[in-house]
Amino acid sequence: MNSNSEDYSEETIDKAKASVESYIINNYQNVESVEFKDSPSAPMGRLVLEGTVNQKATFNIGVNDDFTVGSVGMGEGFPEPKEECRDHSCDYEVSK
């Protein structure tokens, strides 16, 4: 992933989406669906994906160059973290 460019390939965006979806499902309770907005943003050169969980709670998640989750912003109604994931992120599948 090129962190200096705001133009990300479809492959890069797809890999980032897969990592983010895995992160959300593995770290939060009662996740039934994860949906992404059509166009990611790249403030300060970092890929940020926005979307909704369970068709209502919004999120924006910054993705690092290695497709790990770097930052998480959660809107009202976002699912609670799983008990075992409260103090640190639980394992999730990171796209390669």
Jmol script that loads the backbone (N, CA, C; Angstrom):
load data "model"
ATOM      1  N   MET A   1       0.846  -1.162   0.000  1.00  0.00           N
ATOM      2  CA  MET A   1       0.000   0.000   0.000  1.00  0.00           C
ATOM      3  C   MET A   1       0.892   1.226   0.000  1.00  0.00           C
ATOM      4  N   ASN A   2       0.610   2.187  -0.812  1.00  0.00           N
ATOM      5  CA  ASN A   2       1.408   3.405  -0.885  1.00  0.00           C
ATOM      6  C   ASN A   2       0.748   4.470  -0.024  1.00  0.00           C
ATOM      7  N   SER A   3       1.354   4.784   1.114  1.00  0.00           N
ATOM      8  CA  SER A   3       0.729   5.710   2.052  1.00  0.00           C
ATOM      9  C   SER A   3       0.834   7.165   1.602  1.00  0.00           C
ATOM     10  N   ASN A   4       1.555   7.448   0.534  1.00  0.00           N
ATOM     11  CA  ASN A   4       1.671   8.818   0.058  1.00  0.00           C
ATOM     12  C   ASN A   4       0.658   9.153  -1.028  1.00  0.00           C
ATOM     13  N   SER A   5      -0.150   8.203  -1.398  1.00  0.00           N
ATOM     14  CA  SER A   5      -1.087   8.406  -2.489  1.00  0.00           C
ATOM     15  C   SER A   5      -2.512   8.264  -2.003  1.00  0.00           C
ATOM     16  N   GLU A   6      -3.390   9.103  -2.525  1.00  0.00           N
ATOM     17  CA  GLU A   6      -4.797   8.982  -2.197  1.00  0.00           C
ATOM     18  C   GLU A   6      -5.502   8.078  -3.195  1.00  0.00           C
ATOM     19  N   ASP A   7      -4.769   7.553  -4.158  1.00  0.00           N
ATOM     20  CA  ASP A   7      -5.341   6.664  -5.157  1.00  0.00           C
ATOM     21  C   ASP A   7      -4.965   5.232  -4.812  1.00  0.00           C
ATOM     22  N   TYR A   8      -5.921   4.502  -4.264  1.00  0.00           N
ATOM     23  CA  TYR A   8      -5.688   3.114  -3.887  1.00  0.00           C
ATOM     24  C   TYR A   8      -6.328   2.199  -4.919  1.00  0.00           C
ATOM     25  N   SER A   9      -5.656   1.102  -5.237  1.00  0.00           N
ATOM     26  CA  SER A   9      -6.186   0.142  -6.197  1.00  0.00           C
ATOM     27  C   SER A   9      -7.369  -0.595  -5.570  1.00  0.00           C
ATOM     28  N   GLU A  10      -8.185  -1.196  -6.424  1.00  0.00           N
ATOM     29  CA  GLU A  10      -9.314  -1.997  -5.943  1.00  0.00           C
ATOM     30  C   GLU A  10      -8.807  -3.142  -5.078  1.00  0.00           C
ATOM     31  N   GLU A  11      -7.682  -3.744  -5.481  1.00  0.00           N
ATOM     32  CA  GLU A  11      -7.109  -4.844  -4.714  1.00  0.00           C
ATOM     33  C   GLU A  11      -6.739  -4.390  -3.303  1.00  0.00           C
ATOM     34  N   THR A  12      -6.114  -3.233  -3.189  1.00  0.00           N
ATOM     35  CA  THR A  12      -5.733  -2.688  -1.889  1.00  0.00           C
ATOM     36  C   THR A  12      -6.966  -2.413  -1.041  1.00  0.00           C
ATOM     37  N   ILE A  13      -7.963  -1.808  -1.627  1.00  0.00           N
ATOM     38  CA  ILE A  13      -9.205  -1.503  -0.898  1.00  0.00           C
ATOM     39  C   ILE A  13      -9.890  -2.791  -0.458  1.00  0.00           C
ATOM     40  N   ASP A  14      -9.938  -3.793  -1.322  1.00  0.00           N
ATOM     41  CA  ASP A  14     -10.551  -5.072  -0.972  1.00  0.00           C
ATOM     42  C   ASP A  14      -9.818  -5.754   0.179  1.00  0.00           C
ATOM     43  N   LYS A  15      -8.485  -5.714   0.151  1.00  0.00           N
ATOM     44  CA  LYS A  15      -7.704  -6.307   1.235  1.00  0.00           C
ATOM     45  C   LYS A  15      -7.955  -5.566   2.550  1.00  0.00           C
ATOM     46  N   ALA A  16      -8.007  -4.245   2.474  1.00  0.00           N
ATOM     47  CA  ALA A  16      -8.266  -3.443   3.670  1.00  0.00           C
ATOM     48  C   ALA A  16      -9.660  -3.752   4.223  1.00  0.00           C
ATOM     49  N   LYS A  17     -10.655  -3.856   3.353  1.00  0.00           N
ATOM     50  CA  LYS A  17     -12.014  -4.175   3.786  1.00  0.00           C
ATOM     51  C   LYS A  17     -12.064  -5.543   4.463  1.00  0.00           C
ATOM     52  N   ALA A  18     -11.371  -6.525   3.904  1.00  0.00           N
ATOM     53  CA  ALA A  18     -11.359  -7.868   4.486  1.00  0.00           C
ATOM     54  C   ALA A  18     -10.748  -7.846   5.890  1.00  0.00           C
ATOM     55  N   SER A  19      -9.661  -7.107   6.066  1.00  0.00           N
ATOM     56  CA  SER A  19      -9.023  -7.011   7.381  1.00  0.00           C
ATOM     57  C   SER A  19      -9.931  -6.315   8.383  1.00  0.00           C
ATOM     58  N   VAL A  20     -10.555  -5.226   7.963  1.00  0.00           N
ATOM     59  CA  VAL A  20     -11.440  -4.468   8.850  1.00  0.00           C
ATOM     60  C   VAL A  20     -12.651  -5.308   9.248  1.00  0.00           C
ATOM     61  N   GLU A  21     -13.242  -6.000   8.285  1.00  0.00           N
ATOM     62  CA  GLU A  21     -14.400  -6.842   8.599  1.00  0.00           C
ATOM     63  C   GLU A  21     -14.009  -7.931   9.597  1.00  0.00           C
ATOM     64  N   SER A  22     -12.870  -8.581   9.384  1.00  0.00           N
ATOM     65  CA  SER A  22     -12.398  -9.607  10.300  1.00  0.00           C
ATOM     66  C   SER A  22     -12.154  -9.019  11.693  1.00  0.00           C
ATOM     67  N   TYR A  23     -11.554  -7.833  11.748  1.00  0.00           N
ATOM     68  CA  TYR A  23     -11.295  -7.162  13.029  1.00  0.00           C
ATOM     69  C   TYR A  23     -12.601  -6.925  13.783  1.00  0.00           C
ATOM     70  N   ILE A  24     -13.585  -6.383  13.113  1.00  0.00           N
ATOM     71  CA  ILE A  24     -14.858  -6.066  13.769  1.00  0.00           C
ATOM     72  C   ILE A  24     -15.534  -7.348  14.262  1.00  0.00           C
ATOM     73  N   ILE A  25     -15.620  -8.351  13.408  1.00  0.00           N
ATOM     74  CA  ILE A  25     -16.297  -9.603  13.769  1.00  0.00           C
ATOM     75  C   ILE A  25     -15.597 -10.291  14.939  1.00  0.00           C
ATOM     76  N   ASN A  26     -14.275 -10.271  14.960  1.00  0.00           N
ATOM     77  CA  ASN A  26     -13.527 -10.978  16.002  1.00  0.00           C
ATOM     78  C   ASN A  26     -13.399 -10.214  17.313  1.00  0.00           C
ATOM     79  N   ASN A  27     -13.660  -8.910  17.298  1.00  0.00           N
ATOM     80  CA  ASN A  27     -13.461  -8.106  18.503  1.00  0.00           C
ATOM     81  C   ASN A  27     -14.733  -7.568  19.137  1.00  0.00           C
ATOM     82  N   TYR A  28     -15.865  -7.633  18.454  1.00  0.00           N
ATOM     83  CA  TYR A  28     -17.101  -7.039  18.968  1.00  0.00           C
ATOM     84  C   TYR A  28     -18.244  -8.048  19.001  1.00  0.00           C
ATOM     85  N   GLN A  29     -19.154  -7.864  19.955  1.00  0.00           N
ATOM     86  CA  GLN A  29     -20.279  -8.766  20.172  1.00  0.00           C
ATOM     87  C   GLN A  29     -21.402  -8.536  19.162  1.00  0.00           C
ATOM     88  N   ASN A  30     -22.106  -9.600  18.869  1.00  0.00           N
ATOM     89  CA  ASN A  30     -23.366  -9.536  18.111  1.00  0.00           C
ATOM     90  C   ASN A  30     -23.267  -8.802  16.779  1.00  0.00           C
ATOM     91  N   VAL A  31     -22.184  -9.026  16.060  1.00  0.00           N
ATOM     92  CA  VAL A  31     -22.032  -8.404  14.740  1.00  0.00           C
ATOM     93  C   VAL A  31     -22.747  -9.284  13.718  1.00  0.00           C
ATOM     94  N   GLU A  32     -23.779  -8.730  13.121  1.00  0.00           N
ATOM     95  CA  GLU A  32     -24.556  -9.465  12.118  1.00  0.00           C
ATOM     96  C   GLU A  32     -24.153  -9.081  10.700  1.00  0.00           C
ATOM     97  N   SER A  33     -23.750  -7.825  10.514  1.00  0.00           N
ATOM     98  CA  SER A  33     -23.343  -7.371   9.183  1.00  0.00           C
ATOM     99  C   SER A  33     -22.361  -6.224   9.292  1.00  0.00           C
ATOM    100  N   VAL A  34     -21.469  -6.143   8.300  1.00  0.00           N
ATOM    101  CA  VAL A  34     -20.523  -5.041   8.172  1.00  0.00           C
ATOM    102  C   VAL A  34     -20.642  -4.549   6.736  1.00  0.00           C
ATOM    103  N   GLU A  35     -20.980  -3.277   6.573  1.00  0.00           N
ATOM    104  CA  GLU A  35     -21.112  -2.696   5.240  1.00  0.00           C
ATOM    105  C   GLU A  35     -20.201  -1.480   5.134  1.00  0.00           C
ATOM    106  N   PHE A  36     -19.635  -1.285   3.941  1.00  0.00           N
ATOM    107  CA  PHE A  36     -18.693  -0.187   3.714  1.00  0.00           C
ATOM    108  C   PHE A  36     -19.290   0.841   2.769  1.00  0.00           C
ATOM    109  N   LYS A  37     -18.933   2.110   3.000  1.00  0.00           N
ATOM    110  CA  LYS A  37     -19.281   3.154   2.034  1.00  0.00           C
ATOM    111  C   LYS A  37     -18.477   2.914   0.768  1.00  0.00           C
ATOM    112  N   ASP A  38     -18.967   3.440  -0.337  1.00  0.00           N
ATOM    113  CA  ASP A  38     -18.342   3.183  -1.637  1.00  0.00           C
ATOM    114  C   ASP A  38     -16.925   3.709  -1.771  1.00  0.00           C
ATOM    115  N   SER A  39     -16.646   4.877  -1.240  1.00  0.00           N
ATOM    116  CA  SER A  39     -15.330   5.462  -1.479  1.00  0.00           C
ATOM    117  C   SER A  39     -14.574   5.698  -0.175  1.00  0.00           C
ATOM    118  N   PRO A  40     -13.428   5.033  -0.018  1.00  0.00           N
ATOM    119  CA  PRO A  40     -12.607   5.275   1.168  1.00  0.00           C
ATOM    120  C   PRO A  40     -11.975   6.663   1.086  1.00  0.00           C
ATOM    121  N   SER A  41     -11.546   7.160   2.215  1.00  0.00           N
ATOM    122  CA  SER A  41     -10.856   8.445   2.228  1.00  0.00           C
ATOM    123  C   SER A  41      -9.391   8.200   2.589  1.00  0.00           C
ATOM    124  N   ALA A  42      -8.575   9.218   2.387  1.00  0.00           N
ATOM    125  CA  ALA A  42      -7.152   9.097   2.687  1.00  0.00           C
ATOM    126  C   ALA A  42      -6.628  10.394   3.300  1.00  0.00           C
ATOM    127  N   PRO A  43      -7.146  10.759   4.477  1.00  0.00           N
ATOM    128  CA  PRO A  43      -6.619  11.970   5.109  1.00  0.00           C
ATOM    129  C   PRO A  43      -5.163  11.755   5.511  1.00  0.00           C
ATOM    130  N   MET A  44      -4.332  12.685   5.172  1.00  0.00           N
ATOM    131  CA  MET A  44      -2.913  12.625   5.500  1.00  0.00           C
ATOM    132  C   MET A  44      -2.267  11.345   4.976  1.00  0.00           C
ATOM    133  N   GLY A  45      -2.756  10.829   3.860  1.00  0.00           N
ATOM    134  CA  GLY A  45      -2.136   9.686   3.215  1.00  0.00           C
ATOM    135  C   GLY A  45      -2.463   8.332   3.798  1.00  0.00           C
ATOM    136  N   ARG A  46      -3.366   8.265   4.758  1.00  0.00           N
ATOM    137  CA  ARG A  46      -3.712   6.992   5.392  1.00  0.00           C
ATOM    138  C   ARG A  46      -5.099   6.556   4.940  1.00  0.00           C
ATOM    139  N   LEU A  47      -5.215   5.312   4.526  1.00  0.00           N
ATOM    140  CA  LEU A  47      -6.490   4.769   4.072  1.00  0.00           C
ATOM    141  C   LEU A  47      -7.456   4.652   5.244  1.00  0.00           C
ATOM    142  N   VAL A  48      -8.632   5.246   5.103  1.00  0.00           N
ATOM    143  CA  VAL A  48      -9.679   5.177   6.127  1.00  0.00           C
ATOM    144  C   VAL A  48     -10.944   4.649   5.474  1.00  0.00           C
ATOM    145  N   LEU A  49     -11.484   3.583   6.063  1.00  0.00           N
ATOM    146  CA  LEU A  49     -12.729   3.006   5.586  1.00  0.00           C
ATOM    147  C   LEU A  49     -13.860   3.408   6.527  1.00  0.00           C
ATOM    148  N   GLU A  50     -14.992   3.741   5.942  1.00  0.00           N
ATOM    149  CA  GLU A  50     -16.172   4.111   6.711  1.00  0.00           C
ATOM    150  C   GLU A  50     -17.296   3.160   6.359  1.00  0.00           C
ATOM    151  N   GLY A  51     -18.185   2.944   7.319  1.00  0.00           N
ATOM    152  CA  GLY A  51     -19.310   2.067   7.040  1.00  0.00           C
ATOM    153  C   GLY A  51     -20.225   1.943   8.228  1.00  0.00           C
ATOM    154  N   THR A  52     -21.013   0.857   8.218  1.00  0.00           N
ATOM    155  CA  THR A  52     -21.957   0.600   9.298  1.00  0.00           C
ATOM    156  C   THR A  52     -21.863  -0.859   9.744  1.00  0.00           C
ATOM    157  N   VAL A  53     -22.192  -1.064  10.998  1.00  0.00           N
ATOM    158  CA  VAL A  53     -22.303  -2.401  11.572  1.00  0.00           C
ATOM    159  C   VAL A  53     -23.768  -2.610  11.922  1.00  0.00           C
ATOM    160  N   ASN A  54     -24.282  -3.780  11.557  1.00  0.00           N
ATOM    161  CA  ASN A  54     -25.676  -4.126  11.825  1.00  0.00           C
ATOM    162  C   ASN A  54     -26.644  -3.087  11.261  1.00  0.00           C
ATOM    163  N   GLN A  55     -26.275  -2.485  10.169  1.00  0.00           N
ATOM    164  CA  GLN A  55     -27.074  -1.534   9.402  1.00  0.00           C
ATOM    165  C   GLN A  55     -27.448  -0.263  10.158  1.00  0.00           C
ATOM    166  N   LYS A  56     -26.749   0.039  11.275  1.00  0.00           N
ATOM    167  CA  LYS A  56     -27.108   1.260  11.998  1.00  0.00           C
ATOM    168  C   LYS A  56     -25.933   1.997  12.632  1.00  0.00           C
ATOM    169  N   ALA A  57     -25.011   1.288  13.238  1.00  0.00           N
ATOM    170  CA  ALA A  57     -23.908   1.934  13.950  1.00  0.00           C
ATOM    171  C   ALA A  57     -22.772   2.236  12.976  1.00  0.00           C
ATOM    172  N   THR A  58     -22.332   3.478  12.952  1.00  0.00           N
ATOM    173  CA  THR A  58     -21.289   3.885  12.010  1.00  0.00           C
ATOM    174  C   THR A  58     -19.890   3.670  12.589  1.00  0.00           C
ATOM    175  N   PHE A  59     -18.928   3.587  11.688  1.00  0.00           N
ATOM    176  CA  PHE A  59     -17.532   3.481  12.093  1.00  0.00           C
ATOM    177  C   PHE A  59     -16.657   4.134  11.036  1.00  0.00           C
ATOM    178  N   ASN A  60     -15.449   4.510  11.448  1.00  0.00           N
ATOM    179  CA  ASN A  60     -14.374   4.850  10.521  1.00  0.00           C
ATOM    180  C   ASN A  60     -13.113   4.228  11.105  1.00  0.00           C
ATOM    181  N   ILE A  61     -12.418   3.497  10.258  1.00  0.00           N
ATOM    182  CA  ILE A  61     -11.258   2.731  10.716  1.00  0.00           C
ATOM    183  C   ILE A  61     -10.070   3.031   9.814  1.00  0.00           C
ATOM    184  N   GLY A  62      -8.979   3.453  10.431  1.00  0.00           N
ATOM    185  CA  GLY A  62      -7.736   3.699   9.717  1.00  0.00           C
ATOM    186  C   GLY A  62      -6.970   2.401   9.549  1.00  0.00           C
ATOM    187  N   VAL A  63      -6.469   2.172   8.347  1.00  0.00           N
ATOM    188  CA  VAL A  63      -5.762   0.932   8.028  1.00  0.00           C
ATOM    189  C   VAL A  63      -4.289   1.247   7.789  1.00  0.00           C
ATOM    190  N   ASN A  64      -3.415   0.500   8.460  1.00  0.00           N
ATOM    191  CA  ASN A  64      -1.974   0.669   8.304  1.00  0.00           C
ATOM    192  C   ASN A  64      -1.497   0.079   6.975  1.00  0.00           C
ATOM    193  N   ASP A  65      -0.258   0.379   6.617  1.00  0.00           N
ATOM    194  CA  ASP A  65       0.319  -0.110   5.366  1.00  0.00           C
ATOM    195  C   ASP A  65       0.333  -1.637   5.261  1.00  0.00           C
ATOM    196  N   ASP A  66       0.386  -2.333   6.405  1.00  0.00           N
ATOM    197  CA  ASP A  66       0.411  -3.798   6.397  1.00  0.00           C
ATOM    198  C   ASP A  66      -0.990  -4.400   6.548  1.00  0.00           C
ATOM    199  N   PHE A  67      -2.019  -3.566   6.365  1.00  0.00           N
ATOM    200  CA  PHE A  67      -3.432  -3.942   6.432  1.00  0.00           C
ATOM    201  C   PHE A  67      -3.924  -4.263   7.835  1.00  0.00           C
ATOM    202  N   THR A  68      -3.154  -3.920   8.864  1.00  0.00           N
ATOM    203  CA  THR A  68      -3.661  -4.038  10.225  1.00  0.00           C
ATOM    204  C   THR A  68      -4.486  -2.793  10.541  1.00  0.00           C
ATOM    205  N   VAL A  69      -5.366  -2.929  11.522  1.00  0.00           N
ATOM    206  CA  VAL A  69      -6.205  -1.811  11.943  1.00  0.00           C
ATOM    207  C   VAL A  69      -5.369  -0.897  12.822  1.00  0.00           C
ATOM    208  N   GLY A  70      -5.349   0.393  12.462  1.00  0.00           N
ATOM    209  CA  GLY A  70      -4.541   1.346  13.207  1.00  0.00           C
ATOM    210  C   GLY A  70      -5.333   2.225  14.155  1.00  0.00           C
ATOM    211  N   SER A  71      -6.548   2.577  13.765  1.00  0.00           N
ATOM    212  CA  SER A  71      -7.381   3.426  14.613  1.00  0.00           C
ATOM    213  C   SER A  71      -8.838   3.099  14.342  1.00  0.00           C
ATOM    214  N   VAL A  72      -9.655   3.280  15.392  1.00  0.00           N
ATOM    215  CA  VAL A  72     -11.067   2.946  15.274  1.00  0.00           C
ATOM    216  C   VAL A  72     -11.900   4.084  15.851  1.00  0.00           C
ATOM    217  N   GLY A  73     -12.836   4.583  15.061  1.00  0.00           N
ATOM    218  CA  GLY A  73     -13.816   5.549  15.513  1.00  0.00           C
ATOM    219  C   GLY A  73     -15.188   4.903  15.405  1.00  0.00           C
ATOM    220  N   MET A  74     -15.932   4.890  16.518  1.00  0.00           N
ATOM    221  CA  MET A  74     -17.225   4.206  16.546  1.00  0.00           C
ATOM    222  C   MET A  74     -18.345   5.184  16.829  1.00  0.00           C
ATOM    223  N   GLY A  75     -19.430   5.031  16.094  1.00  0.00           N
ATOM    224  CA  GLY A  75     -20.598   5.855  16.315  1.00  0.00           C
ATOM    225  C   GLY A  75     -21.510   5.265  17.377  1.00  0.00           C
ATOM    226  N   GLU A  76     -22.545   6.002  17.692  1.00  0.00           N
ATOM    227  CA  GLU A  76     -23.530   5.573  18.679  1.00  0.00           C
ATOM    228  C   GLU A  76     -24.138   4.229  18.289  1.00  0.00           C
ATOM    229  N   GLY A  77     -24.288   3.347  19.259  1.00  0.00           N
ATOM    230  CA  GLY A  77     -24.895   2.052  19.015  1.00  0.00           C
ATOM    231  C   GLY A  77     -23.940   0.986  18.507  1.00  0.00           C
ATOM    232  N   PHE A  78     -22.643   1.313  18.432  1.00  0.00           N
ATOM    233  CA  PHE A  78     -21.669   0.326  17.973  1.00  0.00           C
ATOM    234  C   PHE A  78     -21.640  -0.819  18.988  1.00  0.00           C
ATOM    235  N   PRO A  79     -21.511  -2.065  18.525  1.00  0.00           N
ATOM    236  CA  PRO A  79     -21.496  -3.201  19.453  1.00  0.00           C
ATOM    237  C   PRO A  79     -20.390  -3.076  20.506  1.00  0.00           C
ATOM    238  N   GLU A  80     -20.645  -3.665  21.664  1.00  0.00           N
ATOM    239  CA  GLU A  80     -19.667  -3.693  22.753  1.00  0.00           C
ATOM    240  C   GLU A  80     -18.546  -4.669  22.413  1.00  0.00           C
ATOM    241  N   PRO A  81     -17.345  -4.396  22.925  1.00  0.00           N
ATOM    242  CA  PRO A  81     -16.252  -5.350  22.701  1.00  0.00           C
ATOM    243  C   PRO A  81     -16.554  -6.683  23.389  1.00  0.00           C
ATOM    244  N   LYS A  82     -16.049  -7.755  22.812  1.00  0.00           N
ATOM    245  CA  LYS A  82     -16.151  -9.052  23.472  1.00  0.00           C
ATOM    246  C   LYS A  82     -15.338  -8.980  24.763  1.00  0.00           C
ATOM    247  N   GLU A  83     -15.744  -9.714  25.776  1.00  0.00           N
ATOM    248  CA  GLU A  83     -15.091  -9.675  27.090  1.00  0.00           C
ATOM    249  C   GLU A  83     -13.583  -9.887  26.971  1.00  0.00           C
ATOM    250  N   GLU A  84     -13.171 -10.879  26.196  1.00  0.00           N
ATOM    251  CA  GLU A  84     -11.752 -11.201  26.072  1.00  0.00           C
ATOM    252  C   GLU A  84     -10.975 -10.195  25.229  1.00  0.00           C
ATOM    253  N   CYS A  85     -11.676  -9.256  24.601  1.00  0.00           N
ATOM    254  CA  CYS A  85     -11.028  -8.273  23.730  1.00  0.00           C
ATOM    255  C   CYS A  85     -11.061  -6.854  24.309  1.00  0.00           C
ATOM    256  N   ARG A  86     -11.489  -6.725  25.546  1.00  0.00           N
ATOM    257  CA  ARG A  86     -11.625  -5.392  26.154  1.00  0.00           C
ATOM    258  C   ARG A  86     -10.284  -4.708  26.417  1.00  0.00           C
ATOM    259  N   ASP A  87      -9.302  -5.455  26.873  1.00  0.00           N
ATOM    260  CA  ASP A  87      -8.015  -4.865  27.241  1.00  0.00           C
ATOM    261  C   ASP A  87      -7.022  -4.795  26.082  1.00  0.00           C
ATOM    262  N   HIS A  88      -7.219  -5.621  25.075  1.00  0.00           N
ATOM    263  CA  HIS A  88      -6.351  -5.624  23.896  1.00  0.00           C
ATOM    264  C   HIS A  88      -7.124  -6.252  22.745  1.00  0.00           C
ATOM    265  N   SER A  89      -6.743  -5.929  21.551  1.00  0.00           N
ATOM    266  CA  SER A  89      -7.423  -6.469  20.369  1.00  0.00           C
ATOM    267  C   SER A  89      -7.222  -7.975  20.291  1.00  0.00           C
ATOM    268  N   CYS A  90      -8.295  -8.666  19.981  1.00  0.00           N
ATOM    269  CA  CYS A  90      -8.210 -10.107  19.737  1.00  0.00           C
ATOM    270  C   CYS A  90      -7.649 -10.330  18.332  1.00  0.00           C
ATOM    271  N   ASP A  91      -7.153 -11.521  18.097  1.00  0.00           N
ATOM    272  CA  ASP A  91      -6.617 -11.865  16.784  1.00  0.00           C
ATOM    273  C   ASP A  91      -7.693 -11.736  15.708  1.00  0.00           C
ATOM    274  N   TYR A  92      -7.272 -11.337  14.544  1.00  0.00           N
ATOM    275  CA  TYR A  92      -8.139 -11.251  13.387  1.00  0.00           C
ATOM    276  C   TYR A  92      -7.310 -11.516  12.152  1.00  0.00           C
ATOM    277  N   GLU A  93      -7.980 -11.873  11.057  1.00  0.00           N
ATOM    278  CA  GLU A  93      -7.258 -12.189   9.832  1.00  0.00           C
ATOM    279  C   GLU A  93      -6.857 -10.910   9.103  1.00  0.00           C
ATOM    280  N   VAL A  94      -5.554 -10.765   8.900  1.00  0.00           N
ATOM    281  CA  VAL A  94      -5.005  -9.604   8.201  1.00  0.00           C
ATOM    282  C   VAL A  94      -4.689 -10.023   6.774  1.00  0.00           C
ATOM    283  N   SER A  95      -5.220  -9.304   5.814  1.00  0.00           N
ATOM    284  CA  SER A  95      -4.966  -9.610   4.397  1.00  0.00           C
ATOM    285  C   SER A  95      -3.497  -9.426   4.067  1.00  0.00           C
ATOM    286  N   LYS A  96      -3.024 -10.246   3.179  1.00  0.00           N
ATOM    287  CA  LYS A  96      -1.618 -10.156   2.730  1.00  0.00           C
ATOM    288  C   LYS A  96      -1.567  -9.773   1.269  1.00  0.00           C
TER     289      LYS A  96
END
end "model"
wireframe off; spacefill off
backbone 0.3
color backbone group
